[in-house]
Amino acid sequence: MPAVAIFDQQEASRVTDQWVQVYGEARGQVRGETIGQARAVLRVLATRGFHVPEPLRVRVLACMDLATLDRWLDAAISAPSMEAFGCALD
């Protein structure tokens, strides 16, 4: 934070607003990436002809961790069955 922002309320407000905007954009970008990755997991399963139970669909779509979703996508590609994919989630 610039030193002037410590003493000037208007400058402090501007710096804070700028930080909130940058932080919000970064969070939105990460959320967009996780949604896309979750959809990819579900699409691979559907393309392979696997029926995805609703609780599992909700779990995949709720996941906010890209590393986890990457692992799940690998499992969706390689699992020999839906049961094996379900086991790979834990």
C-alpha positions in Angstrom: 0.0 0.0 0.0 1.4 3.4 -0.9 2.3 5.6 2.1 0.0 8.3 0.9 -3.0 5.9 1.3 -2.3 5.7 5.1 -2.9 9.4 5.5 -5.4 10.2 2.7 -8.8 8.7 3.0 -9.6 9.1 -0.7 -6.3 7.5 -1.7 -6.9 4.7 0.8 -10.3 4.1 -0.7 -8.9 4.1 -4.3 -6.2 1.6 -3.3 -8.6 -0.6 -1.5 -11.1 -0.6 -4.4 -8.3 -1.5 -6.8 -7.2 -4.4 -4.6 -10.7 -5.7 -4.3 -11.2 -5.5 -8.1 -8.0 -7.4 -8.8 -8.7 -10.0 -6.1 -12.3 -10.5 -7.4 -11.1 -10.9 -11.0 -8.6 -13.5 -9.9 -11.2 -15.4 -7.9 -13.6 -15.3 -10.8 -10.9 -16.6 -13.2 -10.1 -19.6 -10.8 -13.8 -20.3 -10.4 -14.3 -20.3 -14.2 -11.4 -22.7 -14.6 -12.8 -25.1 -12.0 -16.2 -25.0 -13.6 -14.7 -25.8 -17.0 -12.6 -28.7 -15.6 -15.6 -30.1 -13.8 -17.6 -30.0 -17.0 -14.8 -31.8 -18.8 -14.8 -34.6 -16.2 -18.6 -35.0 -16.6 -18.4 -34.8 -20.4 -15.7 -37.5 -20.6 -17.8 -39.8 -18.5 -20.9 -39.2 -20.6 -18.9 -39.6 -23.8 -17.7 -43.0 -22.5 -21.4 -44.0 -22.0 -21.2 -43.9 -18.2 -24.3 -42.9 -16.3 -23.3 -40.3 -13.6 -25.5 -40.4 -10.5 -26.8 -37.0 -9.4 -24.9 -37.0 -6.1 -21.7 -37.6 -8.0 -22.5 -34.9 -10.5 -23.1 -32.4 -7.7 -19.8 -33.4 -6.0 -17.8 -32.9 -9.2 -19.5 -29.5 -10.0 -18.9 -28.3 -6.4 -15.2 -29.1 -6.4 -13.1 -25.9 -6.3 -9.7 -27.5 -6.4 -8.0 -27.7 -9.8 -5.5 -30.4 -8.7 -8.3 -32.6 -7.6 -10.3 -32.0 -10.8 -7.2 -32.8 -12.9 -6.9 -36.1 -11.0 -10.6 -36.8 -11.5 -10.3 -36.0 -15.2 -7.4 -38.5 -15.6 -9.6 -41.1 -13.8 -12.6 -40.3 -16.0 -10.4 -41.0 -19.1 -8.9 -44.2 -17.8 -11.4 -45.8 -15.4 -12.7 -49.1 -16.9 -16.1 -48.6 -15.2 -18.2 -46.0 -13.4 -17.6 -47.9 -10.2 -13.8 -47.7 -10.7 -14.1 -43.9 -11.3 -16.1 -43.6 -8.1 -13.4 -45.3 -6.2 -10.8 -43.0 -7.7 -12.5 -40.0 -6.2 -11.6 -40.9 -2.6 
